[in-house]
Amino acid sequence: MLKILLSPPIAFIIFLLLVSAAYVYIQRHTAKGLDHPEKYLPYSGGQKLPPKEVRLSYKTFFRLGLLFGIVHVAVLVLATVPLRADSLLIALLYVVGLSVSAFVLARSADDETEE
């Protein structure tokens, strides 16, 4: 019996029923009333968005996203490097190359926000 309950289709159906029951229960106990006028504004952590001249441009946003992507891939690659002398030299060269590219990306993002 336990094997049947743990099979993916049966487990999915059980969790679907549990979530549906929780949804119906919560809907019955929510506050009733009109929507708040600011409900459909962009979410920014519960705070008002800064003035337009302070916001990041898409170019700066994607440059910073690329910077964080490079850093995360670098950590993944360096975590899997074997601990041999020749591998450590290659890893050191890899870190130097990544440091240069991260510096260029971060420097360019700083230059754009100053304009």
N, C-alpha and C positions, 0 to 999 in steps of 0.2 A: 504494500500500500504506500509506503514512504517513497519508493522509487517512482511511482506514478505521480505523486505530488511534486517531486523534484524535477520532473521532465519539463523542458522549456515551454512547450505549449500550455500545459496545465498550470505551471507557475505563472505564466503571463496572464492567463484568464483569472486566476485567483487575485493577483495584484491589480488587475484591471477592475475587478469587482470591488476590492478594498478602496482603491482610489476613487471610483465612482461613488461609493457610499460616503466617503469623506467629503467629496465635492457637494453632494446633495445636502449633507448635514450642515456644512459650512454655509451654503447658500441660504438655508432656512434661518440661520442665526446672524446673518450680516446686517449691518445698518441699512435701513431703507431711506431713500431720499434722492434728491437731484444730484447730478454729477457736479463735482467741484469745477469752477471755471478754469483752473490751471491743470486739470487732469491730463489734457492732451498736449501739454508743452513738453519739449525735450527734457529727458531726465538727466540731471547732473548732480547726483548725490544728495538731492533734497535742497540744493541751494539754487539761487538765481544764477543764470548764466552771466559770465562777465561781459563787459561791453565788447562790441565786435572787434575793436582794434587790439584787444588783449588775447583773443582766441588764436589758436594755432591754425595755420593754413593746412590744406591737404598735403601739400608738398612737404612741409615740416613734419606733419603727423606720420606720413609714410616713411620718411627718412628715419625718424625715431623708431618706428616699428621695425624697419630693416635692421637698425642697430641692435635692438633687443633680440631679433631673430638670429643675427650673427653670433651674439654672445651666448644664446642658448645652444645653438649648434656646436659652438666651440667647446662648451662645457661637456656636451655629450661625447664629442670626439676625444677630448682629452681624458675623459673618464674611462675610455675603452683602450687607451694606449698601453701596450705591454711594457713592463718595467725592465727593459733591456737598454743598454747604453746607446745603441744605434737608434732605437725607437725614441728615446728621450731627446736626442739631438733633433730629430725630425719634429717632435712635439714642440721643442723650443722655437724652431724656425716657424712653425705654425702659429704659435702664440705671438711672435714678433709681427708676422703678417696680419694677424687679426687685430693686434693693437694699433697698427698703422691705419687699417680700414675703419676701425671703431673711432679713432681719433679724427679722421677725416669726416666721417658721418656726424659725429657730435659737434665738431667745429663748424661745419656747414649749417647745422640746425641752430647753433647759437648765433651765427652771422645773420640768418634770416629773421630771427626774432628781434634783432636790434634795428632793422630797417623800418 
